[in-house]
Amino acid sequence: MQINWSFKQSITSIILKIGLLYLFYSVCRLVFYFINQGIFGSITAGEWFNILRGGVYFDTSAIAYLNAIFILGWLLPFRSVLLNPIYKGIMDTGFLLVNIVGLLLNVVDFYYFEFNLKRLTADFGHWVGESNVSLILGSFASSHWYVVFLLIALIGAFIYLYRKIPYFVWGNPSVTRFVAVQLVTLAVMIGLVIAGMRGGFKHSTRPITLSNAGAYVKKPEYMPIVLNTPFSIIRTIDKKAYSAETFMNESEARTIFDPVKNYHHPADSFRALNVVILILESYSKEHSGLLNPDLDGGQYKGYTPFLDSLMKQSLVCTNAFANGRKSIDAMPSVLAGLPSLIVPYVLSHNSLDKINSLASLLQPKGYQSVFAHGAPNGSMGFEAFSKIAHFDQYWGKTEYNNDDDYDGIWGIWDEEFLQFFDKSLSTLKSPFLGVCFTLSSHHPFEVPTRYTGKFDKGKLPVHQNVGYTDYALKRFFESASQKEWYKNTLFVITADHSTVAWSQKYNSSVGAFSIPILYYLPGGNLKGEYEKVTQQTDIMPTILDILNFDQSFVAFGNSILDTSANHFALNYINDQYQCIVDGEVLTSIDGKKLTGLNPITSSMEIGESLLGKNSNLEKTKLTFLQAIIQQYNQRILKDKLTETQ
């Protein structure tokens, strides 16, 4: 049957297909919010209007990036090609596959967001190389079967509705008319696609990025709702982590913040203490009852009874923050004084730069060093970084050499691996540096069967595992305390990052980075509470200060014993630098201007913006942040992370 040619019908087909994508992206946005409502809290109708309005811009960009080839392919000026059933099949199949992947990424963030507090970005690809990735995904799918069901339902509905859209074809228009209309439409559509990718038509419009979501929300915590995951990944692919731009001359920058540390201890005063650092997987400050006397109306006991008891004998930091939200952020921060900004340092193009670390700095003092992690060797890039950081040995699942204690997914159970770590430390000659990174506080949040019912399951699935790892720590200290090296050892305990929270206090952009940090010296006078802001990058300089280290080194943190320093915490979230200093949190996209300056309440909520109220204060805060960013970027780009002149 001959079908009359209709330009209107062909454009209608394209509009319906793109409209279908907008519909499903909006559905994903709403489901994303409702699943994570405990994190975001309630949102007013007015705020929702702005969120959905902003979402259109980011959905348009993602849809344009993913579908440009199909939109243009439907408008080729070759009628015989467009009517070819093979070509039609390729276009249909390609369109469905590409956009099903887009939906899949959005669905993944329904549940991954609570751990990361941001949309997935391009750096999530580091998981692909993990040897146990299939086990991790399989475990997640089995315990979150409803997520899989939801994904199947979304995909099924998408395919069903897509196939309901007619594939309009043309009758027999004149070749000239057909080609002319197609070319004009193609030209217009190219302009629309480019504008969609960039986020606007104006010549001055910069391609929108994640931080632009801030224009549509009153609270920065709502920005992920405005965004979508495909856009978040696309806009962070091959993103440059470090800018060569300078804000001031180097001498001025070092006057404001100097990354070169020297605590001017006499050479003969060095204390050759052993140093043992325990990095606890997903240990939030929220988990500690001692650090949260105000929660649950003052009745909160937490899930770390042993750690709390150890804090009473330690110098405990009550206002401590992680520099990142991922495990791979922690090693450079804790062991080398390097925060992970924009992209994790270990994934950046400059990750092979020469760095100083605790291992490299203590080596000339006669220290042996070892890094231990019970996962399969090579996991998370830890073994590779330990070599870059000059650790002498790496102890992993291979060295443990007993799969009877393998949890089946992540690695060796914490209790057994910490016992192995303790016994193995005794084979080292003092002084030594030993670092152990735990792993049992991971999904699917199971404990060894012999401990079923032993630990409080609490308010979140992770709480049972926090209790288990706390018990493993207790067993470690019971065993270690019997060793000769114990009394001459400085213990440092911290977390790699915070994790999902149940209280609103730890769901703010500040509370989301809150972790425990404590320094414990058996029989020593290192006790009390340190109430100023501190961060993971302060750990290396603090340890060296306690040891009376007499050499200069580079660290983007400060010793907590240094009373002259301006103590701060620096991290990166939602495409912005975030700096916590002097009871305030300041944010900036690129260091050129502040996008936020807010007081922090006692409950870690973000107070009313101070921007526009005190220009001198804004300038002082911005200059402080610029001095840190500039020196961090310049030293990395020029491979000067060990230069102390």
N, C-alpha and C positions, 0 to 999 in steps of 0.2 A: 504494500500500500504506500502510495506517495504521501509524504508529510510535508506540508507547506513550511517553507523556511520562515523562522521567526527569531529575530535578534533578541526580542524580549524573553522568549522562552529559554534560550541558551544562557543568558545572564541570570535568569531566575534559578536555573540549575546550580550555577556556581554559588549564588547567594545562599541557597538552601543548605548546601554542603558546608560552607563556612559558618553559617548560622548554627548548624548542628554542633560544630566545635565549640562555639561560644556557650551554648547551652550546657555541654558536658563539663567545660572548664568551670562554669559557675556552680554546677552541682558539686564538683570536686571541692571548690572553695568552701561551700557551706558545710559539706561533710567534714572537711579538714578542721573547720572551726568547732563543730559540735563534738568531734572526738577529742579535741584538745581544749575543751571549754574550761576544764579545771585549771589550765595554765593561763588562759587569756582572761577568765572571768566574764562577767556579763558585759554586753556591748549595747549601747542605746541605738534606737532606730536612726537617729541623725548620724551617728558614727558609722552605722552600717551603710547608709546612703553613700557616704564618702568612700568607704572601703570598696563597695561594689563599683562605684564610678571609677576609682583608680584601677580596680581590677581589669576593667575593659582595656586600658592602655597596655597593661602587661600581657593580657591574654592576646591582644592584637599582635603584639611583637612576637610572642611565641608561635602563634598560628602562622604569621607571615614567614618566620624563619623555617618552620617545619614544612610548610605547604607551598612555598614560592614556586617550586618546580611543577607542581600539579596545577596551580592556578594558571601559570603561563602555558603549560602543556594543553590545557583545555581551550586555549585561545590561538592555537597555531593556525596560520592562514592556508592550511592544506586540508581541503574537505575530504579527500580520499583517505588521508591518515586518520582524521577524526572519526570516520565511519568504519574504520578497520576494527573488527571484533578483537583481534589480538592486542592492538593498541589500547582499546577500551579496557580489556582485561588487565593489562599491565598497569594502567592508570588507577583502576579501581583497587587492585591488590596493593599497589604501592601506597596509595592514600590511606587505606585501612591499616596497613602494618605500621606506617610511620606514626599515625595518630593513636594507635593502640599503645605504642611505646610511650607516647606522651601521657596518656591516661595512667599507664602503669607507674610512671615516675611520680605522678601526683598521688596515687594510692600508697606508694611506699612511704611518702612523707606523712600520710595520715598517722602512722605509728612511729616512724623513725624520728620525727620532729621532737618528741618529748625528751629524747636523749641529747639532741644537738641544739635545740632551741633556735634553729634556723632552717630554711629550706636547703635541700641537698645542693651542693655546688660541685664544680668539676673535680675537686680534689677527692670526692668519694671513690674515684676510680682506683685508689690504692688498695681497696678491698679485693679487686679482681685477681691480684697475684697471690692472694693468701691460699695456702695449701688446704685449709679447712673451710674455704668459702662455701662449698656445696653442703657441708654439714651444718654450717651456720644458717644458710637459707632454708634447708630442709627442716631444721628445728623450729625456725620462726614460722614457717608455713604450717607445720603440724599444730603448734600451740596457738596460732592465730588463724585457724581455719576460716573464721568468719571474714577475715581480710581477703583471703583467697576467694571466698564466695562473693564478696562485694565486688572484687575485681572482675570475676567472671560475669556477674550481673551487668556491670557497667559496659564491658566489652560486648556482651550479647545484645544489650539495648542499642549500643552505638551501631553495630553492624546491621541490626534489624531496621533501624530508622534510616540508615544510609541507603539501604537497598530499596527503601520506599521512595527515594528521590528519583524522578524520571531522568533518564539520560537523553536529553532532547537532541534530536538530529535534524538535519536540514533537508528540505526538498531539493529543488533545482534552481537556486537563485543564479543570477549571472555571476560568472567568475569574478568580474571586476567589482561588483557590489559586495560579494562575499569577502574577497581579500581586503577591500577597503575598510569594511566594518570591523573585520577581525583585527587588522593592524591598528586601527584607531583604538579599539577596545583594549588591545594588548598594551599599547603605549600608556593608556590611562591606568591600566592595572599595574604595570611596572612601577609607575609613580606611587600608587596606593600601597603596594607591597613595601617599597623602600621607606615610605613615610611610616608605615606600620612597624617596621623593624626599628626605626629610629625613635619612634614615639611622638612624631609630629611632622608638620609640613614646613615649619619655619627653617630658613637657611641656618639660623643660629642654633637650632636645636641639636644638642649633643645626643648621641644614642643613649636612651634611658638605661639605667643600670639599677641594681638592687636598691641602692640608697634613695632613689627617687620615690620609692614607696612611702617614705616619710612625709611626703607632701599631703598624703590622704589620711593621716592618722593623728590623733592627739597624743598617743603613747607610742614610743618606738617598739614596744612589745607587740603591737598589732601589725607591724610591717609584713611579717610572713603571711598574714591572711590576704593582704593585697596582692602578693606575688603568686606565681605558680611555679612548680618545680622545673618544667622544661626551660622556661625563661631563665631561672636561676642558674641552671647548669650551662646553658648556651652563653650567657653573658660572663661566665667566669672561666671559660675555656681559654687556655693560654694567656690568662691575665697576668700582666707583669706585677710581680710582687713588690718590687723595689723601684722607686723613682729616683732619678739622679738630681731632681730639683733641689735647690738650696733656699732656705728662708733667711739665713743670716751667715756671717762669716764664722769660721770654725772656732775661733777663740771665744767669740760671744756665746756660741752654742755650748762650749765646754764650761763656761762660767755658770750657765744656767743648770746644765746637767752634764756631769763628766763620767763617761763610761769607764775611764781608766781609774782603777781602784788601787790604793796603797794605804794601808792602815798604820804604816811606820812603826811596826814592831821591831825591836832589836833582833838581829839574827840569832843570838844565843838564847832568845826567850821562846823559841818554837816549841810547841807541845806536840809530841809525836803520838797523839791519840789515834787509835783505830777509828774509822768512820764507817758506820753502817746506815745506809739510807733505805727505808722501806717505802715504796710508792704503792699505795693501795688503789686498786681499780675501782672507779666509780664511787668514791667515798666523799659524800657531801658533808658540809658542816652540819646540815640538818639532821644527820644520823646520830649526832652526839647529844646525849641528854645534858652533859655538863656545860656544853656551849650554848644550850637553848633553855635556860631556866624559865623563859617567859612563855614557851609553847604549851598548848593544852591547859591554859589557865594555871600554869606553874606545876602541873602534874606530869609533865613529859619526862620519861625515863630514857628514851632513845634506844639504840640497838647496839651500842658499843661499850658495854660495862667495863671490859678490860682496858680499852683505850682511855676511857674516862678516868679510871683509877691511875693510869700511868701519867695522865696530864697533871694530876695533883702533885706529882713528883718532878715535873718538867717545867721548862719555860714554854708556855703554851701561847700561841698567837690567836687572839680572839677575833681578829679582823683580817683574816687571810683570804687570798684569792688565787685561783688558778689563772694562768695566762691564756689558756685555751679550753676547748670543750671536747677535744679528742685525745686519745691515748698518745698518738704520735706527736702531739704538741708538748707533752710533758718532759720527755728526756732532754731536749735542748734547753728548756726553761730551767729545770731542776739542776741539771748537771753541768750546764755551760753558760747559764745566765742569759740565754737568748730566747726572747718571746717569739711566738709564731704569729706574725702579722700578715694579713691578707691571705697568704697560703701557708700551710705548715712548713716550717723551715726545712724539714727533711725531704719535702717534695719539691722544693724550689730548685731552680737551675743553678743556684750558688751553694748547694748543700755540700759540695766538696771543698769549700773554702777551708783554710787553716783556722782552727778555733782553739781557744784554751778551755779546758774543762777541769773538773776536780782531779780526774785521773792524770792529765798531762801536767798540771801544776804541782801535784803531790809526788809525782814520779821522781823528780830530782831529790826529794826528801827521803827517798828510800821506800816509798810505798809500792806494794803490789796492788793491783786493782782487778775487780771482777764485776761483771754485770750478769744478773741471773733473771731468767723469765721462763716459766714452766711450759710455754707454748712450743709448738714445733719450731725448730731453729729456722731463723729467717723471717718469722712472723712479724708483721707490722714494721719491718725494716729496723727492728731494735738491734739485731746483731750487726748490721752494717753501720749503724750510727755509733755503736760501742767501739768499733774499730776507728772510725773517724775521730772519736773522742779519746783515743789512745788507751782504752781499757786493755789490760794484758790478757784477760780471759773472758769467755762467754760461756755461761752454763745454761743450757736449755733442756728441752725434752730429750734430746739425744744424749746429753751427758747424764741425765737422770736415769735413763736406760731401764725403765720398768713400766711397761704399758698397763700393768695391773692397776696402777693409780691414775690412769688417764680418764678424764671425765667424759670422753667420747666426742667432744666438740672443740673445746678451747685449749686444753692442755692438762697438766698434772694438777690435781686438787691442791689448794693452798696449804692445807695442814701438812701434807706429805712433802710438798716442795719446800716449805719453810724449814722443816726438819732437815731436809737434804742441804739446804743453804747453810744452816747452822753447823752441821757436821763438816761441810766442805770448807767453811771459813777457818775451822780449826786446823786445816792442812796448810794454811797460809802463814807466812812468817810476819810477825808484827814489825812495823805498822802496816796496816792494809786498809784499802777502801773497798767495801762491799755494798753493792746495790741490788735489791731484789724488788721486782715488779710483780705484784699478785695478779690473779686473773679470774678467780671464781665468782666475782660479783657481776656476772654476765648473764644475759638471756641464754637459756630458758630458766635461770634462777633456781637451779636444783642444788641440793646438797647430797653428800654421800648417803646412801640408804641407811647406814647405821645411825645417822643423826636425824632421821625422819621424826618430826614433831619436837625436836629438842630446842630449836630456835624460834623465837617469836616471828610469825609471818607478818605482823605489823599492818601498816596501811597500804603498802605497795609490795609487789612481788620481790623486789630487790632487797627488802629489809631482812628476809630470812638469810640471804647470802651475806649481807653485811654482818649479821650476828655470827655466821659461820666463820668468816674471815677474822673477825674479832677474837673468836675462840682459837683460831689457828695462830694468831699473834700471841695470845696468852701462852699457848704451848711452846711457841718459839722462845719467848723470854724465859719461861721456866727452864728450858733446856740450855739456852745460851748463858744464863746466869751461873751455871755450873762450870763454865769454861774459864780457863786462865785469862783469856783476852778480854772478858766481859767488862771488868771494872775499869779498864783503861780504854773504854770505847765511848765515843759520842754517837748516840742514836738520833736519827732524824726521821720523823714519820710525817708523811703528807699523802695527798691523793694525786692521781693523774689529772682528774677533772671532777667536777660535780656531775650530778645525774638528775633524773626525773625527781621532782619534788611533790610533796603532798600539801605543804603549807604555802599560802600565797606569798609569804615572806621570801621564799627562795625561788619564786617564779618571775621576779623582776629581772631586768637586764643586769642588775648588780648582784642580787642574791643568787643568780644562776651560776656565778663563778666562785661562790663561797665554799671553801674547803678547810679542813684542819691542817695546821702545821705546828709541830712541836719539836723541841730539842731536849733530849734526855741524856744526862751524864750521871751514871750510877754513883751515888755517894758524893756527888759534886754540889756546888751551890747554884747551878743553872736552874732556877725555879722561879715560879711566879707567872704573872700574866703580862703579855705584851699587847697593848690595846691599840697601837697605831696601825695604819694600813700596812700590810706586807703582802708579798706575792712570791710565786715560785722562783722567779729570777733573783730573789733576795737570798735564797738558800745557799748558793755557792759562796757569795761574799760573806755571809754570816758564818758559815763553817770555817772559812779561812781566817776570819777575824778571831773566832774562838780559839783556833790553833796558833794564834800569834804569827800568822804567815807574814813574811817580811818582804815579799816581792810585789811588783806591780802586775796587774792583770786587767782584762776587759770583762765587764759584766753590765748588763742593762737592768741592774737592780742595786740595792744597797744592803749593807749589813744592818741588821736591826739593832746592833750595838752602837751604830754610828748616830749619835744624837744631833749632829750637824746636818744630816741629809734631809732632803724633802721627800718623805716616803710616799709612795704611790703604787698603784696597780694598773697595768696596761694590758688590754686585750682587744680583740677584733670581733665584732658581731654585726650581722646584717649590713655588711659592706661598709662599716664605719669603724674608725678607731674609737675606743672607749677608754678613758683614763679616770680612775678613781683617786682623788687627791683632795686633802683638806676638807673632808666631809661633803664633797660635791662630785658629780660625775659629768665629765665633758665629753662630747662626741664631735667627730669631724670626719668628713668623707676622704679628703686628700691632704689635710693639714693646712689648707689655705684659709679656711674660716671655720668657726665653730657652728655646728648644726644643733648643738644642745649644750646647755649649762644649767644643771639642776641640783638642788640640795638633795641629800640622801637622808631619809627619815630613820628613826631608830629601828623601824621594822623593815628597813631596806627598800622601801618604796621610793619612787622617784617623785620629788616634790615639784612644785610649780616652776616653770622656766624662769631663769634669771636673765635670759638674753634681752638686750635692749634696755636694761635697768642700770648698768654700771659699765661704761665703756672701758675704763681703766682695768677693772677686774677681768673683763673679757680678753683684753689684750695680754694681760699677765698670764692668764690660763692658756691662751692659744700659743704664746711664745714658749711656754714650758713644754707643751706637747710638741711643738715644731722642733725644739732642740733635741728631743729624744728621737723623733722620727727621722730627722735629717742625719743624725750621726749613725743611727742604726742602718739606714739605707746606704749611706756613703761607705761605711766600713764593709758592708757585705759586698757591694758592687766593686769595690777596689781591693777586696781580699785583705782587709786590714783589721780583722777581728782579733788579732793577737798583738797588734802594734800598740805600744804603751807610751810612745813619745807624744 
